[in-house]
Amino acid sequence: MPIGTLRDLGCSGKTVLLRLDLNSPIDPTTHLILDDKRFREHLPTIRALSDSRLVIITHQSRPGKKDFTTLESHAEKLEELLGTPVMYIDSIFGRHAKEAVHAAKPGDILMLENVRFAAEENLTMKPEEAKKTHLVRRLSSMADFFVNDAFGTAHRSQPTVVGLPLVMKSAAGLLMEKEVSTLSKVFSGAPRPVCMVLGGTKVDDSIEVAAHVLENGIADTVIVIGVVANVFYLAAGYDIGKPSTQLIEQLKYQGEIKKAQVILAKFSDRVIMPASVAVRQNGRRVEYPIDRIPSDTPVMDLGIDALAALVTTLKKSGTVVFNGPAGVFEEPDFATGTFELLRAASKVEFSVVGGGHTAAVIEKLGIENDFTHISTGGGACIEFLTGKKLPAVEALEESYKLFG
């Protein structure tokens, strides 16, 4: 089903509510933004709307967290990157916000206060409920159009994400459009063979993705690495040692072992587990085959010979979707697996990376321009890959039906 794009809106001279995801690492003392990647990703959309009255809605963190704060420094950072004034408004929909929006001229950019300061924005609700909230009613009364460019929050069913599109003509921003079209290509039209590399610690999500892409013939092979691989080792009957088994218990992933067994029973020929691992033994890196992992050492990375075999598989792939690291890449001794697999993935014809830690590693390696697409939303990206419709995308489709 289609969603509206900026080309459909005709925003010149109009007032546009623009939902961004500028949630960033910040210094808790100075409130300075430590990483402006998310800001940079939204610049094309902001520039494309430069002849409208632009009213930015965004958030930082969530209630109860140390970095839940005002957006003053976000407005300053955006102003610095755009080279044009961004007026910070310390209100979301009160009189101060309404008057500022009313006084704005085409070309002006306003940033409203952290939208999660409004209690309603922290609730998960159905679109029909969301459109009746004070937040949606007040915000929608201030503008002509709504543009959602916040792919990072696309998997959340919150009022600004799913309510605003039901009450006003809406469209996807350039980043949202790019994310949806590129990730959709993974499901149809991606160069074969398609290989998914699933790692990191989000085991439940990764197992859901693996089941979906294997059942539906979307991926030809799935490589499991990191804690995801450890769960598959247990499912296949290997002893991964006490520290790594305890970690899986701490993360409450024991239930995922059964799900991994079901996947292995059906698709053992298409799931690739690294044949060796690197553990920390007496303070240094030592490698073992997976059937001889010592009982008292933690698994920290995959082994070099296993790495060589996986790199060969990646080199033969037309498409690689990479989500999550292979080990404790923050420590130089155990970064090899993650770094080398990413380098190999960057060389294939069509390469997509789920956001989060993996994207940060790629920037560190300086190979970000070698990938076809690096997603800005870890959670949203992985939910998309499980085949679920993202609430934000569904809301934009509904808006297109209602308002054209």
N, C-alpha and C positions, 0 to 999 in steps of 0.2 A: 504494500500500500504506500502511495507517495506521501512525502512530507514537504511542506513549503520550504523554499530556499530564499535567501536574501533577494534574488532576482525577481521573485514573485511579489515582494512587498511594496516597493516604491516608497522608500522611507524619507526621501528628500524633504526637508523642512518639517517633518513629523517628529513626535516624541516617541522614543523607543525605549522600552524596558529591556535591558540586556543582562541575562543571567550568565555569569562567569563562574569558574571555579578557580579562585586565586588562593586557596588554602595552601599555605607554604610553611616550610620550616622557619621559625623566627627565634631571635635571641630573647629569652624570657626577661632579661633585665632592660635592654635598650629597645626592644620590640622591632629591631631592624630585621628586614627580610634576608635570610641567609642563602636562599636559592630562588632565582626569579624565572625558572624554566616555564612554570605555568603561565606567568605573565606574558612571556615571549610568544607562547603558542596562541594566545588570544589576540595578538596585535593585528593580524590581517583582518579579522572580523571588525575590530574597533575602527580601523582605518576605512574599511568599506562602508561604515555608517557615519563617516565624518561630516556629512552635510545634514545630519539629523540632530535633534536635541537628545543626547544620549544619557540615559539614567541607568547606571550599573548597579545590579544587585549581586552580591557575592557573600561569601562567609569565610571565617577563619576558625578552624577547630570546632569543638562542640562544648556545651555546658559541662563543667566539672573538670575540664582539662586545663593544664597550666598555660597552654598557648591560646586559650579562648580569650580574645581581646578585641579592641576596636580596630577600625580599618584605616586609621590615619596614616600609618606607614605604608599601607598598601596603595593608597591614593598617591603618596609621594613617589613610590617606586614606579607606578604606572606613568605618572607625569614625566619622570626621568627617562623612561624607555620610549615614550611617544614623542617627547620634545614639545608637548603642548599641555596647557593647564588642565588639571583634573581637580575639581572642587569636591572636597570631602564634606559630607553632610552628616552631622552626628545624630541622625534620626532616620527611622525606616519609613514610617508613613504618617508621622505627626505633622502639626501645622508648619513647623520649620522646613520639613522635607517638601510638603506641598507648595509652599511659597517659593522655595528655591527652584523647583521644577517649573512652576508657572512663569518665573522670571527668566528662565533660560532661553537663549537664542540658538538658532541652528548653528552647529559647530561646537557648542558647549558640551563638556563632559562632566557629569556629576557622579560621585560614588556614594550611595546610601550606606548607612551604618550596617555592620555585621548582621545579616538577615536572621542568623540563628539567635540573636538577642530577643527575637520575637518567639515566644514559647511555641506557637503553632508550627513554626518551621521545623521543629525538632520531633514532630509527630509523624508517624507513618500512617497515611490514610488513602482511601480510594479517591480517584479523581473527582467523583461526584461530591464527596464530602469536602475535599480540598478547595473546590471552587466556591464553597459557601463560607470559608474562613474570613475573619476580619482582614487578615494579611492580604489575601488575594483580592478581596473587594476594594480595599483601600489602594493597593498598588495599581490595580487595573484602571481605577478611576483617574489616575495621573497621566496615562499615556495612550497612544493610538495603537501601537503594536508591541508584541512580545517576541524577543529572539532568544533562543536557548543555545548557548555555545558551551555549556558546562558538561562535557562528556563525563568528566570525573564523578559527577553526581547523578548520572543518567540511570543508575540502578536503584536510586532512592525514590520512594513514592512520597515526596514531601510537597507541601502546598505550592511553592514557587515553581517546582519542577513539573507537577502534573495538574495543578489547579489553574494557573494562568492561561495555558493553551485552550482551556475549555470556555474561557470568557472573552478572549480577544484573538484577533487574527494573529497567527504566530508562524514562526519559521525557525529552521535550524541555522545557526551561525556557520561560518566556513569550517571551523574546527570540528564541530559536531557532524557536519555533512561529510567531511573527509574521513572521520573515524568510522561512521556507519557504512559508507560505501566501500572503504578498504577492508574492514572486517567482514563485510558481507561477501567480498570476493573469495575469502577463505572457504566459504560454503559452496560457491559455484564459480567456476572459471579460473580457479587458481592453477598454475602449472603443476602437473603431476611429476613424480610422486610427491605427496604431501606428508611432511613429517612434523609432528607436534613434540616439542621438548617441554616436559612438565616437571618443575622442581620447586625449590623453596620449602616453606613450612605450611602453606595453605593446602593441606592434604585433601580435605573434603571437597573443595572446589576443583582441584586437579583431577580427582577421581571421577567427579561428575563430568568434567570435560572429556576425559579419556573414554568413558562409557558412551557418551553422545557421539563423539567423532568416529569411534570404531563401529558402533552399531549402525550408523548411517552412512558408512563408507566415505566420510569426509576426509579422514586421514588414512594413509596407507600404513604408516608406522607411528607408534608413540614411544618416545624415549623417556624413561623416568629417571630423575636425578634428585639429589638433595634428600630431604626427609621423605618426600614422595617415594623415592626409590627404596628407602628403608622399610616403609610399609609394604611395598611389593615383595621385598626380600622375606619379610615375616610371612606374608601370604603364600610364598613359594616354599616355606619350610626352613629357611636359613636362620641361623642364630647370629644376630647382629651385635651381640655383646650387651652387657648390662646398661652402660650409660645411654646408648642410643635407644634401647627398648624403654628405659625409664622416661626419656624425653617424649616418646610417643604417648606414654601414659599421662605425663604432665599436660601435654597438649590435648588430651582427651580424644585421641584418634584410634583407640583400640577397635571401635566399631567399623573403622574404614578398612581394617584388615580383611574382613569377610567380603566387603565390596570388591576389594582388589583380587580376592580369590575367584570371584565370579567372572571378573574381566579376564583373568589368566586362563580360566577353564575354557572360555569361548575364543579368546584371541591370543593365545600364548605365542603364536608365530609372528604376531604383529606388535607385541609389546617387548621393547628392548630394555633390559636391565644391565647396568655396567657390570662386567665380569670380575672387577677387582675394585678395592677401595683403599683410600689412604686414611690411616688412623693416627691419633697422637699417642706416641709411646715414649716414655721417659723424656717428654718435652720436645720430641721431634717427629717429623713425618716418616711413617713406615707404611709400606704397602703390603696387602694380603689379598689372595683370591677370596671371593665371597663365601666359600665353604670353609674358610679357615680364619675367620675374624676372631681375634682374642676376646675373651669374655670381659676384660676389665678396661678396654680402651674405647674411646668414642670415635665413631666414623665421622671424618671431617671433610672428605673430598672423594672423588673417584680416582682410581688408579691410572697410571700413565698408559699401560697397555689397553685398558678399557677405553680410555680417552681416544687412543688412535683408532680403535674400531668404530667408535661413535662418530668421529670426524669423517671417516670414510662414508658412513651412512648419510651424513649431512651433505657431503660433496655430491652425492648421487641424487639429491632431492631437487625438485623444481621449486618447492615452497617449504619454508620452515617457519613455524609459529613457535616462539620461544617465551616461556613464562616461568620465571623463578630460577635462582642460582643453583649450582651443583654442590655447593659446600660452604664452608665458612670463609668466603672470599675476602673478608676484611683482614684476615691474617695472610701475609705473603706466602707462607708455606702451603696454604690450602686454597689458594686462589686459582691455581693452574687450570683445573677442570672448567670452572666458570668462564675464565678469560678465553681459553682456547676454543671452547664450544661456541662462544659468541663470535669469535673471529671467523670460524668456519661458517656459521649461520649467516654472517653478513655478506658472504660471497655468492649466495644462491640467487636465482632469478627474482624470486618474490619472498621477501623476509619481513615478518611482522613480530614485534616484541610487545608483550604486555607490560604495562607501566611499572611503577614502584622501584624496588631495588635494582632490577635488571637494567632499567633505563639509566639509573645513576652510574652503574658499572660501565655501560657503553660510553657515556660521556667521559668517564675517567680514562677509558682506553682510547678516546678520540676517534671512534669509528661510527659516530651517530649518523653521519651522512651516507654510510655504506648500506644502511637498512632502508627497505621500501617504506616502512612505517613503524614509528615507535609510539605506542598508545599513551595518552595522557591519563588514562584511568585504569589502574590495576584491577579494582573490584568490578568496575563496569565492563572492562574488556573480558575478564574471565567469565562473567555472567553471560555476556554476549556469545562467547564460545561454547557455553553449555546448551545453546540453542534457545535460550529464553528470550522473550521480547523484553527490552528494557522499558520501564515505566515512562521515562522521558520521551522515548521514541514513539511509543504508543500514543502518548498525549499529543505529540506533534502530528501524528497521522489523523487523530480524531479532530484536531483543530483544522486540518486541511479539508476534511469532510464537511465540517460545520461552516467554515468561513471562506473556503476556496483558496 
